[in-house]
Amino acid sequence: MTHTSSATRGRTATRRPAYNEFGNKIGLGRALVEREIDMLVGGVQERLDQHLDDLPAAVQSALGFVFLTEVIAMFGSYADRTWPAVPAGVRSVLVETLLRVTISHVVAPLQEPEAVARDLGALTRRLVAPADVCGT
């Protein structure tokens, strides 16, 4: 049976019921991203709140939140598998930069999420594709 990692809070769900609940693959993806962002923001907030009277300790604790490191590692692993022709150092910088820009857009959006996703996808293609594919 095919399983979908969904925003069902740890339960295993088959693909069809997950799509029924979230509409389609895009809806499921959005729900998963929203859940992960909630975990990130909640985890950072929790760590800040633990140091209300010590700003340096609060910042250090929040920035050390393991979730962010795990997200970068997960996207890095994906990039390693799917972009083998891109030099490792370039992949690493690209993954971290794309995640930072994505978080920036979540925190202070200037455009609709679809426009941001489209623009970041186009930027990624320009950065990882051979010049002739990009038309340069």
Secondary structure by P-SEA (a helix, b strand, c coil): ccccccccccccccaaaaaaaaccaaaaaaaaaaaaaaaaaaaaaaaaaaccccaaaaaaaaaacaaaaaaaaaaaaaaaaccccccaaaaaaaaaaaaaaaaaaaacccccaaaaaaaaaaaaaaaccccccccc
